[in-house]
Amino acid sequence: MAAVQGLPKWERKARIFLCAFGLALSVYALHVELSRERDPDYRAMCDLGESVSCSKVFTSRWGRGFGLLQFIVDKDSPMNQPNSVLGILFYTLQMGLGLSLSSKAAQFLVFSSWVSVAGSLYLASILAFVLGDFCMVCVSTYVVNFALLYTNLRRRSAVEGKKEKSG
């Protein structure tokens, strides 16, 4: 039942799907934000109503640098990037490091997933309690991040188990 080199068969397919889906969500979020900046009347497909609006969320202060970087750097600083850009980097990193079977890569995949889950929980609380909005793209991203955490925890266990058997 185990796939190549001791990893579960489902792990590679799950990683590819989750990273591709997360990447697509992030690219779409960036598209919506940039379109809204160019045209304030732009209406995204994910804008279904007053309290179900992803463009409202993406263009809020929490849509860039998690709403926190503006306290450290200028609001218009190149460091204060849209969260979607961070998502693009994260999912690309997850996909790339997922090709490595090293223990260090597995550890970093888990660590970065925990960071993404913490960010998801923070942004979900902002979404629910501050903005009072529902963002389908955001919630889908949170689900992807939790699923990647699960996948990465399983990967780490498999890599550590393989190391113990060979050592």
C-alpha positions as MATLAB code, in Angstrom:
seq = 'MAAVQGLPKWERKARIFLCAFGLALSVYALHVELSRERDPDYRAMCDLGESVSCSKVFTSRWGRGFGLLQFIVDKDSPMNQPNSVLGILFYTLQMGLGLSLSSKAAQFLVFSSWVSVAGSLYLASILAFVLGDFCMVCVSTYVVNFALLYTNLRRRSAVEGKKEKSG';
ca = [
       0.000    0.000    0.000;
       2.864    2.365    0.527;
       3.989    4.390   -2.454;
       7.498    5.131   -3.576;
      10.002    5.353   -0.712;
       7.531    4.797    2.110;
       5.105    7.684    1.543;
       1.365    7.059    1.393;
       0.036    6.851   -2.186;
      -2.509    9.592   -1.599;
       0.020   12.100   -0.281;
       1.496   13.227   -3.609;
      -1.901   13.590   -5.302;
      -3.350   15.407   -2.290;
      -0.390   17.808   -2.175;
      -0.636   18.580   -5.897;
      -4.400   19.164   -5.653;
      -4.233   21.268   -2.484;
      -1.317   23.396   -3.675;
      -2.842   23.909   -7.132;
      -6.212   24.826   -5.601;
      -4.582   27.140   -3.028;
      -2.509   28.739   -5.776;
      -5.614   29.265   -7.942;
      -7.476   30.831   -5.006;
      -4.533   33.140   -4.273;
      -4.146   34.201   -7.904;
      -7.890   34.882   -8.098;
      -7.774   36.904   -4.867;
      -4.896   38.979   -6.255;
      -6.835   39.496   -9.501;
      -9.895   40.700   -7.566;
      -7.854   43.074   -5.426;
      -5.973   44.570   -8.370;
      -9.171   44.871  -10.427;
     -10.923   46.610   -7.545;
      -8.002   49.036   -7.111;
      -8.203   49.968  -10.818;
     -12.000   50.140  -10.879;
     -13.876   50.733   -7.595;
     -17.091   49.578   -9.328;
     -15.571   46.189  -10.244;
     -17.781   43.338   -9.068;
     -16.093   39.983   -8.535;
     -17.814   36.631   -9.034;
     -17.407   36.033   -5.312;
     -19.326   39.201   -4.397;
     -22.788   37.779   -3.767;
     -24.181   40.403   -1.433;
     -23.471   43.026    1.192;
     -22.255   40.495    3.781;
     -20.877   37.953    1.284;
     -18.140   39.896   -0.467;
     -14.592   38.781   -1.052;
     -13.526   42.063   -2.668;
     -14.600   43.913    0.491;
     -12.322   41.604    2.484;
      -9.368   41.699    0.071;
      -9.370   45.493   -0.050;
      -9.729   45.935    3.716;
      -6.673   46.807    5.794;
      -6.413   43.105    6.771;
      -6.026   42.153    3.103;
      -2.411   43.332    3.124;
       0.249   42.101    5.499;
      -2.509   40.579    7.649;
      -3.376   44.117    8.721;
      -0.289   44.083   10.936;
       2.613   45.172    8.731;
       1.216   48.674    8.344;
       2.170   49.244   11.975;
       5.794   48.378   11.199;
       6.253   49.726    7.658;
       4.406   52.366    5.651;
       0.993   51.283    4.343;
       2.279   51.649    0.757;
       5.637   49.959    1.417;
       6.692   47.187   -0.975;
       6.920   44.955    2.109;
       3.187   45.374    2.813;
       2.042   42.933    0.130;
      -1.473   41.559   -0.364;
      -2.090   38.369    1.602;
      -2.717   36.670   -1.743;
       0.938   37.237   -2.727;
       1.966   35.506    0.506;
      -0.416   32.683   -0.435;
       1.162   32.345   -3.886;
       4.603   32.085   -2.252;
       3.358   29.633    0.391;
       1.669   27.211   -2.028;
       4.626   27.341   -4.414;
       6.966   26.561   -1.506;
       4.716   23.724   -0.330;
       4.685   22.216   -3.813;
       8.432   22.570   -4.307;
       9.470   21.268   -0.888;
       6.957   18.464   -1.281;
       9.277   17.021   -3.934;
      11.969   16.461   -1.316;
      11.868   13.404    0.907;
      14.335   14.812    3.406;
      13.551   15.057    7.085;
      14.411   18.782    7.115;
      11.992   19.474    4.263;
       9.262   17.536    6.108;
       9.934   19.547    9.276;
       9.777   22.834    7.376;
       6.565   21.797    5.603;
       4.950   21.146    8.988;
       6.285   24.377   10.511;
       5.117   26.517    7.589;
       1.720   24.787    7.682;
       1.317   25.622   11.368;
       2.117   29.256   10.521;
      -0.490   29.215    7.724;
      -3.100   27.681   10.042;
      -2.376   30.325   12.694;
      -2.772   32.994   10.006;
      -6.011   31.352    8.853;
      -7.441   31.351   12.367;
      -6.457   35.000   12.833;
      -7.983   36.064    9.514;
     -11.108   33.955   10.104;
     -11.670   35.766   13.398;
     -11.210   39.138   11.642;
     -13.652   38.004    8.961;
     -16.305   36.913   11.452;
     -15.939   39.383   14.308;
     -14.518   42.565   12.769;
     -15.651   42.651    9.157;
     -18.851   40.656    9.701;
     -18.446   39.232    6.218;
     -18.382   35.816    4.587;
     -15.702   35.293    1.965;
     -15.936   32.005    0.069;
     -12.415   32.374   -1.301;
     -11.024   33.035    2.180;
     -12.834   30.124    3.813;
     -11.746   27.808    0.988;
      -8.160   28.906    1.596;
      -8.483   28.144    5.306;
      -9.736   24.624    4.481;
      -6.802   24.094    2.099;
      -4.360   25.232    4.800;
      -5.780   22.815    7.368;
      -5.721   19.970    4.824;
      -2.087   20.775    3.966;
      -1.213   20.696    7.656;
      -2.737   17.218    7.928;
      -0.901   16.106    4.772;
       2.396   17.502    6.055;
       2.006   15.884    9.478;
       1.459   12.543    7.747;
       4.466   13.202    5.504;
       6.682   13.954    8.505;
       5.545   10.769   10.257;
       6.266    8.695    7.157;
       9.712   10.267    6.661;
      10.610    9.812   10.340;
       9.338    6.216   10.256;
      11.449    5.510    7.182;
      14.498    7.050    8.900;
      14.005    4.863   12.000;
      13.725    1.688    9.877;
      16.915    2.484    7.946;
      18.837    3.717   10.990;
];
